[in-house]
Structures are given as structure tokens and as C-alpha cells.
Amino acid sequence: MSKRVIGIFVSAVFLALLFSTCITDTVAAVREETLLGAVVMQGGRFVVEADDGDYILKGKDLSRLVGKLVEVTGIITESDKGEVIEVESILELEDTVPE
């Protein structure tokens, strides 16, 4: 093999490894989880206040659940405004948030 062919092969392998690392990091940043917390309005958005932080709720009309404890399942992603959960399912646990 010529040096040029070997160089192209080594470059292709390097780029493939670099690309697979980037894809793995992106996939790891998106995860499905179930959260327990209270639904509140913050800055015109529905948010669930969970033990480990606040998550912006996206994907469903949650106006009837403001002030309620819920179990919400969905895909969590990062945004410039904070962590966002794309709601797949939501279950009301109690009528109101305990004082």
C-alpha cells in the first residue's frame, strides 16, 4: 500500500472514532425518567418542582394540575432555560401540595 492510502485509512478510522464518541455523548444527554414533584407556574411555564431541581414541563396542557403532586414520566433534555421534560405520562398523586 502506498503511504497516501495508509494515511487516508488512518484518517478515516480516526474520524469514525471521533464521530462515535460525539454520538455517544449526545445520546447520554437525553434520558427518560420518572419524577415526583409539584406542578407550579414559573415565568409563564409549567414546571415540576422535584427533590433534585425544577424541570420545565412540555407537551401537555397541565393547567388543571397546578398546585398538585404528580408523577411525571418523559424524556429529559438540557436547554438554555434549564432541564426540560417532554411529558409522556403524568399521574396526579394528591389533591394539593402539603403546606
GROMACS elastic network, one bead per residue, 0.5 to 0.9 nm:
[ bonds ]
;  ai    aj funct       b0    kb
    1     4     6  0.81607   500
    1     5     6  0.63886   500
    1     6     6  0.67769   500
    2     5     6  0.53869   500
    2     6     6  0.64398   500
    2     7     6  0.86651   500
    3     6     6  0.51198   500
    3     7     6  0.60360   500
    3     8     6  0.86179   500
    4     7     6  0.50326   500
    4     8     6  0.62061   500
    4     9     6  0.86195   500
    5     8     6  0.51171   500
    5     9     6  0.61512   500
    5    10     6  0.86515   500
    6     9     6  0.50312   500
    6    10     6  0.61291   500
    6    11     6  0.85266   500
    7    10     6  0.51859   500
    7    11     6  0.61024   500
    7    12     6  0.85567   500
    8    11     6  0.50903   500
    8    12     6  0.61058   500
    8    13     6  0.86848   500
    9    12     6  0.51061   500
    9    13     6  0.62680   500
    9    14     6  0.86383   500
   10    13     6  0.51892   500
   10    14     6  0.61624   500
   10    15     6  0.86480   500
   11    14     6  0.50830   500
   11    15     6  0.61284   500
   11    16     6  0.85487   500
   12    15     6  0.51748   500
   12    16     6  0.61040   500
   12    17     6  0.86624   500
   13    16     6  0.50864   500
   13    17     6  0.62497   500
   13    18     6  0.86176   500
   14    17     6  0.52233   500
   14    18     6  0.61687   500
   14    19     6  0.85967   500
   15    19     6  0.59884   500
   15    20     6  0.85267   500
   16    19     6  0.51293   500
   16    20     6  0.61494   500
   16    21     6  0.86458   500
   17    20     6  0.51746   500
   17    21     6  0.62422   500
   17    22     6  0.87556   500
   18    21     6  0.52154   500
   18    22     6  0.64042   500
   18    23     6  0.88178   500
   19    22     6  0.51607   500
   19    23     6  0.62669   500
   19    24     6  0.86890   500
   20    23     6  0.50886   500
   20    24     6  0.61506   500
   20    25     6  0.87065   500
   21    24     6  0.51396   500
   21    25     6  0.63092   500
   21    26     6  0.87344   500
   22    25     6  0.52369   500
   22    26     6  0.63086   500
   22    27     6  0.87488   500
   23    26     6  0.51497   500
   23    27     6  0.62156   500
   23    28     6  0.86342   500
   24    27     6  0.51969   500
   24    28     6  0.61610   500
   24    29     6  0.87708   500
   25    28     6  0.51501   500
   25    29     6  0.64238   500
   26    29     6  0.52661   500
   26    30     6  0.69833   500
   27    30     6  0.54809   500
   27    31     6  0.78049   500
   28    31     6  0.68195   500
   29    76     6  0.81799   500
   29    77     6  0.65452   500
   29    78     6  0.74254   500
   30    75     6  0.66411   500
   30    76     6  0.58011   500
   30    77     6  0.52058   500
   30    78     6  0.79335   500
   31    74     6  0.81850   500
   31    75     6  0.53999   500
   31    76     6  0.54004   500
   31    77     6  0.71200   500
   32    73     6  0.70808   500
   32    74     6  0.52597   500
   32    76     6  0.59538   500
   32    85     6  0.85303   500
   33    72     6  0.81893   500
   33    73     6  0.56424   500
   33    74     6  0.58152   500
   33    75     6  0.64656   500
   33    76     6  0.69927   500
   33    85     6  0.86370   500
   34    71     6  0.66372   500
   34    72     6  0.54851   500
   34    74     6  0.66870   500
   34    75     6  0.89392   500
   35    48     6  0.82777   500
   35    50     6  0.65931   500
   35    51     6  0.87098   500
   35    70     6  0.80114   500
   35    71     6  0.55826   500
   35    72     6  0.52730   500
   35    73     6  0.64119   500
   35    74     6  0.86771   500
   36    48     6  0.80243   500
   36    49     6  0.81111   500
   36    50     6  0.57872   500
   36    51     6  0.77449   500
   36    69     6  0.72693   500
   36    70     6  0.57700   500
   36    72     6  0.65430   500
   36    93     6  0.89820   500
   37    48     6  0.56393   500
   37    49     6  0.51110   500
   37    51     6  0.71271   500
   37    54     6  0.88746   500
   37    68     6  0.82964   500
   37    69     6  0.54926   500
   37    70     6  0.56367   500
   37    71     6  0.67588   500
   37    72     6  0.82222   500
   37    97     6  0.89470   500
   38    47     6  0.80230   500
   38    48     6  0.52627   500
   38    49     6  0.52194   500
   38    50     6  0.68960   500
   38    65     6  0.85730   500
   38    66     6  0.75911   500
   38    67     6  0.62067   500
   38    68     6  0.55015   500
   38    70     6  0.60807   500
   38    71     6  0.88019   500
   38    96     6  0.86036   500
   38    97     6  0.65798   500
   39    46     6  0.66416   500
   39    47     6  0.56029   500
   39    49     6  0.64773   500
   39    57     6  0.87337   500
   39    62     6  0.80630   500
   39    63     6  0.89332   500
   39    65     6  0.62339   500
   39    67     6  0.55487   500
   39    68     6  0.58237   500
   39    69     6  0.66096   500
   39    70     6  0.71265   500
   39    97     6  0.89104   500
   40    45     6  0.82316   500
   40    46     6  0.58123   500
   40    47     6  0.53332   500
   40    48     6  0.62469   500
   40    49     6  0.72772   500
   40    65     6  0.82531   500
   40    66     6  0.51588   500
   40    67     6  0.58994   500
   40    68     6  0.81902   500
   41    44     6  0.60854   500
   41    45     6  0.54567   500
   41    47     6  0.59917   500
   41    48     6  0.86662   500
   41    63     6  0.88621   500
   41    66     6  0.70452   500
   41    67     6  0.88352   500
   42    45     6  0.52996   500
   42    46     6  0.64079   500
   42    47     6  0.64858   500
   42    56     6  0.88375   500
   43    46     6  0.84096   500
   45    56     6  0.69621   500
   45    57     6  0.75283   500
   45    58     6  0.87165   500
   46    55     6  0.86527   500
   46    56     6  0.61183   500
   46    57     6  0.54578   500
   46    58     6  0.76949   500
   46    61     6  0.89006   500
   46    62     6  0.69837   500
   46    63     6  0.78566   500
   46    66     6  0.78672   500
   47    54     6  0.64217   500
   47    55     6  0.54513   500
   47    57     6  0.52944   500
   47    58     6  0.87739   500
   47    66     6  0.89698   500
   47    84     6  0.88175   500
   48    53     6  0.84442   500
   48    54     6  0.57146   500
   48    55     6  0.53380   500
   48    56     6  0.65659   500
   48    57     6  0.67192   500
   48    69     6  0.88273   500
   48    70     6  0.82394   500
   48    72     6  0.85139   500
   49    52     6  0.82158   500
   49    53     6  0.61236   500
   49    55     6  0.66253   500
   49    56     6  0.89621   500
   50    53     6  0.52507   500
   50    54     6  0.58278   500
   50    55     6  0.75435   500
   51    54     6  0.81524   500
   53    83     6  0.88420   500
   54    82     6  0.81305   500
   54    83     6  0.74175   500
   54    84     6  0.88483   500
   55    76     6  0.84382   500
   55    82     6  0.71127   500
   55    83     6  0.52154   500
   55    84     6  0.53344   500
   55    85     6  0.62738   500
   56    81     6  0.84611   500
   56    82     6  0.72620   500
   56    83     6  0.62647   500
   56    85     6  0.60796   500
   56    86     6  0.85036   500
   57    60     6  0.79081   500
   57    62     6  0.83704   500
   57    84     6  0.60765   500
   57    85     6  0.52699   500
   57    86     6  0.63133   500
   57    87     6  0.65377   500
   58    61     6  0.84480   500
   58    84     6  0.69878   500
   58    85     6  0.61071   500
   58    87     6  0.59285   500
   59    62     6  0.89692   500
   59    85     6  0.85483   500
   59    86     6  0.56852   500
   59    87     6  0.55833   500
   59    88     6  0.78588   500
   60    86     6  0.84952   500
   60    87     6  0.66595   500
   60    88     6  0.85313   500
   61    64     6  0.78574   500
   61    65     6  0.88912   500
   62    65     6  0.53517   500
   62    66     6  0.69169   500
   63    66     6  0.57043   500
   64    67     6  0.86800   500
   64    68     6  0.85751   500
   65    68     6  0.52739   500
   65    69     6  0.79360   500
   65    70     6  0.79960   500
   65    92     6  0.74517   500
   65    95     6  0.88319   500
   66    69     6  0.85947   500
   66    96     6  0.87492   500
   67    95     6  0.80896   500
   67    96     6  0.56533   500
   67    97     6  0.57982   500
   68    92     6  0.68363   500
   68    93     6  0.75055   500
   68    94     6  0.63051   500
   68    95     6  0.56620   500
   68    97     6  0.54419   500
   69    91     6  0.86153   500
   69    92     6  0.60433   500
   69    93     6  0.53632   500
   69    94     6  0.55338   500
   69    95     6  0.71665   500
   69    96     6  0.64303   500
   69    97     6  0.58122   500
   69    98     6  0.87934   500
   70    90     6  0.66114   500
   70    91     6  0.54450   500
   70    93     6  0.51313   500
   70    94     6  0.74229   500
   71    89     6  0.82654   500
   71    90     6  0.56776   500
   71    91     6  0.51450   500
   71    92     6  0.65397   500
   71    93     6  0.68542   500
   72    85     6  0.86477   500
   72    87     6  0.66991   500
   72    88     6  0.76457   500
   72    89     6  0.58438   500
   72    91     6  0.63858   500
   72    92     6  0.86772   500
   73    85     6  0.80179   500
   73    86     6  0.82296   500
   73    87     6  0.60371   500
   73    88     6  0.56914   500
   73    89     6  0.52876   500
   73    90     6  0.63157   500
   73    91     6  0.88182   500
   74    85     6  0.57102   500
   74    86     6  0.52150   500
   74    89     6  0.68106   500
   74    90     6  0.87557   500
   75    84     6  0.80449   500
   75    85     6  0.53825   500
   75    86     6  0.52150   500
   75    87     6  0.70369   500
   75    88     6  0.76350   500
   76    83     6  0.66636   500
   76    84     6  0.55061   500
   76    86     6  0.64817   500
   76    87     6  0.88983   500
   77    82     6  0.86283   500
   77    83     6  0.58070   500
   77    84     6  0.53637   500
   77    85     6  0.65075   500
   77    86     6  0.81615   500
   78    81     6  0.81126   500
   78    82     6  0.60148   500
   78    84     6  0.61596   500
   78    85     6  0.88963   500
   79    82     6  0.51778   500
   79    83     6  0.59514   500
   79    84     6  0.67882   500
   80    83     6  0.82694   500
   81    84     6  0.83007   500
   85    88     6  0.87830   500
   87    90     6  0.69853   500
   92    95     6  0.76193   500
   93    96     6  0.88529   500
   94    97     6  0.74255   500
   96    99     6  0.88624   500
